[in-house]
């Protein structure tokens, strides 16, 4: 009887699980996400075949609206535009658990790709991401771990270029951050597009 009750409780908890805990568009190997920013729109196509764990993690945050109202807090000319971690008041967003580094998946840090930001430890990526604004082979795995690319822009390159042109400060006194934009662009909304 106890076993039956436990099975019933497990079934109920699974049915009550939030949508974000489930696989999003599980039969779509290349889900698309649209970013609406203060500088225009970008649509990225994610690669579930090459970076399944990274894509699942990223879509989870998109699905619950956790990227909405965040800023691009690091802009390095001719290098990267990074965001997804802080709101407009510079409050850090909930990170969740780190994910395994999938940088050895064959995808390269080329212009227009989206990749996961991380700390020095290779397996510390949580929610922050960056766009490569030029080819960055130094971020690819060579003798060690690289930065995991998990998708590419399919429309909105002009928006990426506008973001990359935003002036940034070498040092931001209030936070101690480098390359902080003078007027941080905002990611107004990120949304999962219907399968094509």
N, C-alpha and C positions, 0 to 999 in steps of 0.2 A: 504493500500500500504506500509506504514511504517513497519507494522508487517511482510509483505512478504519480504521486503528488509532485516530486521533484521534476519529472518529465513535463508535467503540465505547467509548472512554474517557469521552466526553461522555455517552453513554447510561447507562453504569454510574454515573457521578457523579449524574445526575439521579434514577436509581432509588434511590440511597443517600441522597438529600437528606432531611433531617429533615422530619417532618410540618409543623412550624411554618413551614417555608419555603414551603409550598404554601398555596394559597387554602383557607380554612376555610369549609365550608358555602357553596361558590361559587354555588349556585342559590338560596340563601336571602337575599332582599334585606333582611330584618329579623332578623338573628340576636339571640338573647337570652343574657344573661349573668347568673348569680346570684352575688351577693356575700353571703357569710356573715361577719358581723362580730360583735364582742363585744357589740353593741347590738341585734342582730337581723339579718334578711335583707332584701335589696333585689334586685329583678329589673329589669334595664334592657333595653330594646329598642333596638338600634342601627340606624342608618339608612344602609345601604350605598349607596343611590341618591344621597343628598345629600353624604355624606362617605366616599367609597370608600377613600381612602388612609389616613384616620384610623382607620376601622373595621378595615382590614386590619392596621395596625400594632398597634392595641389587642388584637385577637384573638390576634395572635402571642404577646404577653406572657401573656395568659390561658392559652393552649394549653400553654405550657411551664411553667406554675405559678409564674411569676415575680412575680405579685402576692401569692401566698400568704405570710402572715406579715409583711406590710407594715403600716405605721401610717398613720393620718390625722394628719399632722403640722402641719396648719394649719387652724384653725377660727376663722372670723370671724363673730361673731353677725350675723344678718340679711344675710348675704352669701354665703359659700361654705364648703364642707367639702372640703379638698384632701388627696390622698394618692397612694400608688402609687410613691413614690420611695425610701423608706427602710425598713429593717427595725427591729425593736424595740430594737436596740443603736445605732440612728441611723447604721448603715452604709448608704451610698448603693448602690442596686441598679444593675446594668448598664443603661445608657441606650439604647444603640444609636444609629443615625443619626437626625438631626432629620428631620421630615417637613414637606412644604409645608403652609402655613396654608390651611385650607378654611373660614374663617369667613364667606366670602361666599356660603354655600350656601343662605341663606334661613331656616335654623334659628336661633331666637333664644335668648338666655340667660334662660330663664324658669324659674320654680320647678320643681324636679324634673328638670331636664335635666342631662346629663353633658357636660362639655366638656374640652378639653385645656388644661392649664396650660403656660405658656411663659415665657421671659425677655422682656426688652424688645424684642429683635429678633423680628419676627413669625413667622419660620420656624425657631424653636428648640424646638418641642414634641418630646418624645421619648416619655416613658412616664407622667409625672405627669398626673393628671386631677383634676377637681373637680366637685362637685355644686352647683348653684345652689340656695340655700335661700330665695330670693325671686326675683322678676323683677329682672334686672340689665341693663337696656338700655345701661348705660355700658360693658358688655363686648362689645356688638355692634359690627360695623363701621359707622362713619359716614363720616368723612372719611379714615379710614385702616383699618388691620387690626384685627380684633377677636379674640375667642377662639372657636375652632371647636367648636360644639356638634355632637355626633355620635350622640346618642341621648336617650332619656327614660325615666324610671322608670315601670314598669307595675304594680308592686306593691312595698310596703314604704315608703310615704311616712312612716309612723309611725317607722320606723327612721331615716330621714333626719332627722326632727325631733329624735329623741333624740341623734343625732350632733351636730346643730347646737347643742344645749343644753349640751354638754360645756364646762366652764370652760377658758378659755385664758389664757395669760400675755401681757401686752403685750410683754415682752421675755424671751427665754430666754438666760441668761448663757452656758451651755456652748456653744451654737451660734451665738448672735447672731440667731436667728430671732425674728420677731414672730408673735404669735397662735399660739404653741405650746401645745397642750393640757397641762393639769396632769397628767392621766392619759390619754395618747393611746389612742384606740380602735384596735383591731387589725382589719385585714381578714384573717380567718382563712383564707378560701379564696375564689377566684373561679373559676367553672366555666362553660363553654359548655353551654347547654341544648340538647337535641335539637330539631330543627325542628318547628314545630307543623303 
